[in-house]
């Protein structure tokens, strides 16, 4: 009996020592424990398809490696924020306190992205955002948040240059979603377009819940060279259809956000989308080995041409997996894990091309000018021009850029 008691005490003491050792060193973890990756985005509502495309990208990245890295299994925990900031806060708390995730990914909407900055800072949680608000990587920077995507204005600076220098447009009207993404995309286009001698003569802002564009399309100034537009998901589909229905397609060329003409939109369209020009960080027609590999995996997974959202989150998933290897699986050491994610973003061969994170946590990367065309009977985006390694500050000096007002609904102003 005494021997049994001594044996039980010895076993309990060993367990206590192990527990204390693991508590003392957050970098120590059992190889049997999973690396928990949280995913939070809109999986219902008007932006549901974008959220599902994002989730597909993460799954493709993890399926590629059998949901294992650095000797540990990967567990993907997905939550729907329903496009609601209050719901997002509750789901975030669940992921952190109940699921104890090691890294957070996803986040599509800008208002939700901004709202999560404070808790992410408090929890010191390595995070990979897809959401695009400029200030997240300009003036309201968090050490713990890395953008896997692009800053809102980043892709539209090159489009402003292309519209003025190559397309030779002089006057443009703009119509866009009335939220930070729309404001910043249009602001980026306008500033560079006007630097090159062009002029934005009209701005029309459309509420996020609007699906009837008639009141806005009837206001479009017909005395311009083109219309620049910014819409995503279901709004993008509806806008392009109505743009053609109101006879504008044959009269005023349509240019704008590459997200508006991305595969997740044009897969629901026909000839009304042909000829639209956009700017984005990825295209299915990129002829690189990394993109060919990705496209084979993605098309097998989703059964169609993947969306750009899928490509971006595929990148994020690969960065997480590679970063875990860099730290030998010790993802509990959050400082080292965060630094490893930054390193992985620059060493992993990416479907969209070369990437270098700047000091603010935003990728400097290629921006492609794209045109919707029929290839083999199917709509797709072909590449007209590549702007290599575009900074979120374009060609401006960061200090000078940050002294100016942020792009907004009213800045820069239209010049009728």
Secondary structure, 3 states (H helix, E strand, C coil): CHHHHHHHHHHHHHHHHHHHHHHHCCCCCCCCCCEEEEEEECCCCCCHHHHHHHHHHHHHHHHHCCCEECCEEEEEEEEECCCCHHHHHHHHHHHHHHCCCCEEEECCCHHHHHHCHHHHHHHCCCEEECCCCHHHHCCCCCCCEEECCCCCCHHHHHHHHHHHHCCCCCEEEEEEECCHHHHHHHHHHHHHHHHCCCEEEEEEEECCCCCCCHHHHCCCCCCCCEEEEECCHHHHHHHHHHHHHCCCCCCCEEEEECCCCCHHHHCCCCHHHCCCEEEECCCCCCCCHHHHHHHHHHHHHHCCCCCHHHHHHHHHHHHHHHHHHHCCCCCCCHHHHHHHHHHHHHHCCCCCCCEEECCCCCEEEEEEEEEEEEECCEEEEEEEEEEEEECCCCCCCHHHHHHCCCCCCCCCCCCC
